[in-house]
Amino acid sequence: MDLAEALPLGELAAAFAALPVFPLFDTAYFIISVLYLKYEPGAVEMSRKSPFASWLCAMLHCFGSYILADLLLGEAPIAYFSHNSSVILATAVWYLIFFCPMNLFYKCVSFLPVKLVFVAMKEVVRVRKIAAGVHHAHHLYHHGWFVMMATGWVKGSGVALMSNFEQLLRGVWKPETNEILHMSFPTKASLYGTVLFTLQQTHWLPISEANLIFFFTMFMIVCKVFMTATHSHASPFAPLENLICPVLFGSVSSGHPGHHHDHHGASHEVSHPPPPPPPAKSKEELNEGTRKRKAKKAE
């Protein structure tokens, strides 16, 4: 039985889940995605020197999650580009943000109150993509839990996971910014969200898909709007992770990395004492050595 059936939000959640995302929400998604591209150092200069490379980067920001999900499922990674209306809309957004006279479009969409609305709308699309990715993988691999989670995860955060490849298109190589090593909040939230949607899809979570979409979307909207408004990078999951991770995976040692080796080295020295120093040379040997050095200099 669905735990949310008794709540009056059931009909609202069903209507919200059936709400179409194209073109309104997709436009907001493209605007925020291309805005983040323009924030990257050197992105504006690249758009002037190589507009085609800039357009390719913008398409990766807009459709990278679909490309990566298709690669995982063995489908054509270019298949989503058959949606002409979406590609044309994303291209128009890219052109207006980078090339609009006097940066008027960029100034309007980057104005914080307007930007917060677009950020909230983008999270609506993100959660829909996670749910659609899990549902699609479940259709292909009915009992493949990890396939469902992987597909939903890349659908929700594929752009971030492809960031190193996108950097190469811009002529930048920063392996230390690997999203796997340093997960941002959207990537981590997409991972947790895809676990929930996988449990729901396999009937281990007693809630309907519509209700899960509604509640998880509200959570994402609140978190992202707050973080964007306050310019915060702190993860809402940090307190819980700081409590659980040391118990499950241990904590990082506060000592120096070489301390462990020094300790073993010391014990090794105790069990095997160093050889005694060579005996001191006699006075005659020292005088003989001095005479030889003087003779060598004279030669």
C-alpha positions in Angstrom: 0.0 0.0 0.0 1.3 3.5 -0.9 2.1 5.4 2.3 1.1 8.7 0.6 -2.3 7.6 -0.6 -4.0 9.0 2.5 -2.5 12.4 2.0 -4.3 15.1 0.0 -1.1 15.5 -2.1 -1.8 12.3 -4.0 -3.8 14.0 -6.8 -1.3 16.9 -6.9 1.6 14.6 -7.2 -0.1 12.7 -10.0 -0.8 15.9 -11.9 2.8 17.1 -11.3 4.3 13.9 -12.6 2.2 14.2 -15.8 3.2 17.8 -16.4 5.1 18.0 -19.8 8.7 19.4 -19.5 9.0 20.5 -23.1 9.4 23.3 -24.0 9.1 25.4 -20.8 11.1 23.3 -18.4 13.6 22.2 -21.0 14.2 25.8 -21.9 15.1 26.6 -18.2 17.3 23.5 -18.2 19.2 24.7 -21.3 19.5 28.2 -19.9 21.1 27.1 -16.6 23.3 24.6 -18.3 24.7 27.1 -20.8 25.1 29.7 -18.1 27.3 27.3 -16.2 29.4 26.9 -19.4 29.8 30.6 -19.7 31.0 30.8 -16.1 33.9 28.6 -17.0 37.3 30.4 -17.4 38.0 31.1 -21.1 34.6 30.0 -22.3 33.8 33.5 -23.7 37.1 33.7 -25.5 36.7 30.3 -26.9 33.2 31.2 -28.3 34.9 34.0 -30.3 37.9 32.0 -31.5 36.0 28.7 -32.2 32.2 29.0 -32.2 31.8 25.4 -33.3 33.8 24.1 -30.3 31.7 26.4 -28.0 28.5 25.0 -29.5 29.7 21.4 -29.0 30.5 22.1 -25.3 27.0 23.7 -25.0 25.4 20.6 -26.5 27.3 18.4 -24.0 26.1 20.5 -21.2 22.5 20.2 -22.4 22.5 16.6 -23.6 25.5 14.9 -22.0 23.3 12.8 -19.7 21.4 11.3 -22.7 24.7 10.6 -24.5 26.2 8.8 -21.5 23.1 6.8 -20.7 22.8 5.6 -24.3 26.5 4.5 -24.2 25.8 2.5 -21.0 22.8 0.8 -22.6 24.5 0.0 -25.9 22.4 2.4 -27.9 23.5 5.1 -30.4 24.9 8.0 -28.4 23.8 10.4 -31.1 20.2 9.2 -31.1 18.9 12.1 -29.0 20.1 14.6 -31.6 17.2 13.3 -33.8 15.0 15.5 -31.6 15.3 18.5 -33.9 13.2 20.8 -31.7 15.3 20.2 -28.6 18.6 20.7 -30.4 17.3 23.9 -32.1 16.0 25.2 -28.8 19.4 24.5 -27.1 21.3 26.1 -29.9 19.1 29.3 -29.7 19.8 29.5 -26.0 23.5 29.1 -26.5 23.6 31.8 -29.2 21.6 34.3 -27.1 23.7 33.8 -24.0 27.0 34.1 -25.8 26.3 36.5 -28.7 23.2 38.6 -27.8 24.0 42.3 -28.4 25.2 44.0 -25.2 24.8 40.7 -23.3 21.1 41.6 -22.7 19.9 38.0 -22.6 22.7 36.9 -20.3 22.1 39.8 -18.0 18.4 39.0 -17.8 18.7 35.2 -17.1 21.6 35.7 -14.7 19.7 38.2 -12.6 19.4 36.3 -9.3 15.6 36.2 -8.8 15.1 35.1 -12.4 17.9 32.6 -12.2 16.4 31.0 -9.0 13.2 30.3 -11.0 15.2 28.6 -13.7 17.3 26.7 -11.2 14.0 25.3 -9.7 12.7 24.4 -13.1 15.9 22.6 -14.0 15.6 20.4 -10.9 12.1 19.3 -12.2 13.8 18.1 -15.4 16.6 16.4 -13.5 14.3 14.3 -11.4 12.2 13.3 -14.4 15.4 12.2 -16.2 16.4 10.1 -13.2 13.0 8.4 -13.1 13.0 7.9 -16.9 16.5 6.4 -16.8 15.6 3.9 -14.1 12.3 3.0 -15.9 14.1 2.5 -19.2 16.8 0.4 -17.7 14.2 -1.7 -15.8 12.4 -2.4 -19.1 15.7 -3.7 -20.7 17.2 -5.4 -17.6 14.3 -6.4 -15.4 16.4 -7.7 -12.5 19.5 -5.5 -13.1 19.4 -3.3 -10.1 22.9 -1.9 -10.7 22.1 -1.2 -14.3 19.0 0.8 -13.2 21.0 2.8 -10.7 23.9 3.5 -13.1 21.5 4.6 -15.9 19.4 6.8 -13.5 22.6 8.3 -12.1 24.1 9.3 -15.4 20.7 10.6 -16.5 20.7 13.0 -13.5 24.3 14.0 -13.5 25.8 13.0 -16.9 27.0 16.5 -17.6 29.2 16.6 -14.5 30.4 13.0 -15.1 31.5 14.0 -18.6 33.2 17.3 -17.4 36.7 16.1 -18.1 35.8 15.3 -21.7 34.1 18.6 -22.1 37.2 20.3 -20.7 39.3 18.7 -23.5 37.0 20.3 -26.1 37.8 23.7 -24.4 41.5 22.9 -24.4 41.7 22.4 -20.7 42.9 19.3 -18.8 42.1 19.2 -15.0 42.1 15.6 -13.9 42.0 16.7 -10.2 38.4 18.0 -10.9 37.2 14.4 -11.5 33.5 14.3 -10.5 33.9 10.8 -9.2 36.6 11.9 -6.7 34.9 15.2 -5.7 31.1 14.8 -6.1 29.1 18.0 -6.2 25.7 18.1 -4.6 23.7 17.4 -7.8 25.8 14.4 -8.6 25.5 13.0 -5.1 21.8 13.7 -4.9 21.3 12.0 -8.3 23.0 8.9 -6.9 20.9 8.8 -3.8 17.8 9.6 -5.9 18.4 6.8 -8.4 18.7 4.4 -5.5 15.2 5.4 -4.3 13.7 5.2 -7.8 15.3 1.7 -8.3 13.8 0.5 -5.0 10.4 1.9 -6.0 10.7 0.4 -9.5 11.4 -3.0 -8.0 8.6 -2.7 -5.4 10.8 -2.5 -2.4 9.8 1.1 -1.6 6.0 1.3 -0.8 5.3 4.6 -2.7 4.0 5.4 -6.1 6.4 6.8 -8.8 4.3 10.0 -9.0 4.6 10.6 -5.3 8.3 9.9 -5.3 8.9 12.2 -8.2 6.9 15.0 -6.4 8.7 14.7 -3.0 12.2 14.2 -4.4 11.7 17.2 -6.8 10.6 19.4 -3.9 13.7 18.3 -1.9 16.0 19.1 -4.9 14.3 22.5 -5.5 14.6 23.6 -1.9 18.3 22.6 -1.7 19.4 24.0 -5.0 17.5 27.3 -4.7 18.9 27.8 -1.2 22.4 26.9 -2.3 22.3 29.2 -5.3 20.7 32.1 -3.4 23.4 31.9 -0.6 26.3 31.0 -3.0 26.9 27.9 -0.7 28.7 24.8 -1.7 28.0 22.9 1.5 26.2 19.6 0.9 23.0 19.0 2.9 24.1 15.4 3.2 27.3 16.3 5.0 26.1 15.9 8.6 24.7 12.5 7.9 27.7 11.4 5.9 30.1 12.6 8.7 28.1 10.5 11.1 27.8 7.3 9.1 31.0 7.1 6.9 33.5 6.9 9.8 31.5 3.9 11.1 31.2 2.1 7.8 34.5 3.0 6.1 36.7 4.3 8.8 38.2 7.7 9.2 41.3 9.3 7.7 44.3 9.0 10.0 45.5 12.3 11.4 49.1 11.2 11.5 51.7 11.7 8.8 51.7 9.2 5.9 55.3 8.2 6.7 54.7 7.6 10.4 53.7 4.0 9.8 56.8 3.3 7.8 59.0 5.0 10.3 57.6 2.8 13.1 58.4 -0.3 11.2 61.8 1.0 10.3 62.6 1.7 13.9 61.5 -1.9 14.9 63.6 -3.2 12.1 66.6 -1.4 13.5 66.0 -2.8 16.9 65.9 -6.4 15.7 68.9 -5.9 13.4 71.4 -3.4 14.9 73.5 -1.5 12.5 77.1 -2.7 11.9 79.8 -1.2 14.2 81.7 1.8 12.9 85.1 1.1 11.2 88.1 1.3 13.6 89.9 4.6 13.8 93.0 4.9 11.7 96.3 5.1 13.5 98.5 8.2 13.4 101.0 6.4 11.1 98.2 5.6 8.6 97.0 9.2 8.7 100.5 10.5 8.0 100.9 8.0 5.2 97.7 9.2 3.6 98.7 12.8 3.9 102.1 12.1 2.2 100.3 10.3 -0.7 97.9 13.2 -1.3 100.9 15.7 -1.3 102.8 13.5 -3.7 99.7 13.3 -6.0 99.4 17.1 -6.1 103.1 17.5 -6.9 102.7 15.1 -9.8 
